[in-house]
Each structure stands twice: as C-alpha cells, then as structure tokens.
Amino acid sequence: MAETKKNAAKTNTYESMFLIGPAATQENEGGVGLVRTVIERHGGQILHIKKWDERKLAYELKKQKRGTYIIAFFTAPGGAITPLEREVKLSDDFLRVLVTRADHLNQKEMEAIEPQPIIREERPSFGYGAERSDRGGGYGGDRGGYGGDRPDRGPRGPRREEGAPAEAGIMGERE
C-alpha cells in the first residue's frame, strides 16, 4: 500500500500530442491555453508547449475535417495521466490525444522538435488501354488479356471456320 502511494507521487516527464478541432482553436489562442489548463488541472507542470499547424485530417473525427496539432512536454505524477486522457475524451474541444513517456529527452531536444512537412508523392494514373499494361490485364499485355500477342505460345493464328477440320496441335493430330 505504501509503495503504491510512493509510485503515484513520483513525477515523470511526458510528451503529449493534442488534436483540437477548429472551433476550440479560434476561442483559445490557438488551443495552447486550452491544453495548458487541462495539464495543469491534473497536477502537471509545462516544460515546453508549442502549436504546430492546422492540417486536413485523413478521415473525419467527431464530424471535423481539419484539426490543429499542439505538442506539450510536461511533468506530472504517474496517476494523473489516466484522468487527463479521460477528460480529453469526454471534451468536445479535443479530437484526439496521445501521451507517451519522454524521460529520454532533455530541454534542448524538446524545444527543437518541429512538425514534419507533408510530402505528396506522385501516384501513377490507372487509365485504360496502353497505360494499363503495367498492372497486367486490360487489353493484351503479358498476362493474356483480350487478344494481342501471347508470349507464352507466340502470336495467335487465324480463326478456323466452324465445321473445318482441326489442325495438328498440342494434343496430337485429329481426324
């Protein structure tokens, strides 16, 4: 019992990433004040807090298409993280939160952290016709397709008319 109280009183360093909706961002100086009050309400002390940028989300969260990221480094007792996460989940202002231990970082490293730029890669366009040959299938190509050259057996010969005798093939001669 005494050991449990001892662990709860021990403070740890945490890194947290908050995702805030656009409405809360406009009301609270970009959301930094909102994050600061939530952390301090649960016994945390801010070491470094920084507003990153507003970005379009990959999918809607709580009917929001955009969100503002705020990163905060703080010290808090170990037992304060669960109630902090619970309050964030119940709040309409926050979309998401992630809290991890950051005992391995010093103050200089905390201040140097910057958001990663969005890198957009060119995607190949998958049209019809000749462009589709890289995917296989389509019309012709190296996977059979619908006509064209057949690299596994060579070019296809002319069609035989119905009722005409079959020529010698793979199975042997037919009569």
Solvent accessible surface area in square Angstrom, and as a share of the most:
residue,aa,sasa,rsa
1,M,181,0.81
2,A,82,0.63
3,E,124,0.56
4,T,96,0.56
5,K,130,0.55
6,K,151,0.64
7,N,93,0.48
8,A,49,0.38
9,A,76,0.59
10,K,122,0.52
11,T,83,0.48
12,N,19,0.10
13,T,24,0.14
14,Y,14,0.05
15,E,45,0.20
16,S,1,0.00
17,M,43,0.19
18,F,0,0.00
19,L,11,0.06
20,I,0,0.00
21,G,7,0.06
22,P,36,0.23
23,A,68,0.52
24,A,3,0.02
25,T,18,0.10
26,Q,155,0.69
27,E,132,0.59
28,N,41,0.21
29,E,149,0.67
30,G,13,0.12
31,G,0,0.00
32,V,32,0.18
33,G,20,0.19
34,L,29,0.14
35,V,0,0.00
36,R,90,0.33
37,T,67,0.39
38,V,4,0.02
39,I,0,0.00
40,E,88,0.39
41,R,149,0.55
42,H,40,0.18
43,G,48,0.46
44,G,6,0.05
45,Q,132,0.58
46,I,37,0.19
47,L,67,0.33
48,H,38,0.17
49,I,26,0.13
50,K,43,0.18
51,K,92,0.39
52,W,51,0.18
53,D,52,0.27
54,E,80,0.36
55,R,55,0.20
56,K,152,0.64
57,L,18,0.09
58,A,106,0.82
59,Y,145,0.55
60,E,91,0.41
61,L,19,0.09
62,K,98,0.41
63,K,181,0.76
64,Q,60,0.27
65,K,128,0.54
66,R,104,0.38
67,G,0,0.00
68,T,1,0.00
69,Y,58,0.22
70,I,0,0.00
71,I,3,0.02
72,A,0,0.00
73,F,0,0.00
74,F,0,0.00
75,T,33,0.19
76,A,2,0.02
77,P,38,0.24
78,G,29,0.28
79,G,49,0.47
80,A,10,0.08
81,I,22,0.11
82,T,99,0.58
83,P,57,0.36
84,L,1,0.01
85,E,54,0.24
86,R,157,0.57
87,E,45,0.20
88,V,3,0.02
89,K,149,0.63
90,L,122,0.61
91,S,27,0.17
92,D,134,0.69
93,D,51,0.27
94,F,3,0.01
95,L,8,0.04
96,R,125,0.46
97,V,29,0.17
98,L,116,0.58
99,V,20,0.12
100,T,62,0.36
101,R,128,0.47
102,A,0,0.00
103,D,77,0.40
104,H,141,0.63
105,L,35,0.17
106,N,85,0.44
107,Q,78,0.35
108,K,163,0.69
109,E,79,0.35
110,M,6,0.03
111,E,87,0.39
112,A,72,0.56
113,I,49,0.25
114,E,102,0.46
115,P,39,0.24
116,Q,134,0.60
117,P,100,0.63
118,I,95,0.48
119,I,141,0.72
120,R,202,0.74
121,E,143,0.64
122,E,171,0.77
123,R,211,0.77
124,P,90,0.56
125,S,94,0.61
126,F,108,0.45
127,G,28,0.27
128,Y,164,0.62
129,G,35,0.34
130,A,89,0.69
131,E,104,0.47
132,R,47,0.17
133,S,64,0.41
134,D,105,0.55
135,R,114,0.42
136,G,11,0.11
137,G,31,0.30
138,G,14,0.14
139,Y,156,0.59
140,G,8,0.08
141,G,35,0.34
142,D,104,0.54
143,R,177,0.65
144,G,33,0.32
145,G,38,0.36
146,Y,171,0.65
147,G,27,0.26
148,G,54,0.52
149,D,104,0.54
150,R,38,0.14
151,P,99,0.62
152,D,110,0.57
153,R,156,0.57
154,G,28,0.27
155,P,109,0.69
156,R,146,0.53
157,G,51,0.49
158,P,135,0.85
159,R,223,0.81
160,R,151,0.55
161,E,138,0.62
162,E,181,0.81
163,G,79,0.76
164,A,37,0.29
165,P,116,0.73
166,A,32,0.25
167,E,154,0.69
168,A,71,0.55
169,G,53,0.51
170,I,157,0.80
171,M,168,0.75
172,G,33,0.31
173,E,151,0.68
174,R,154,0.56
175,E,216,0.97
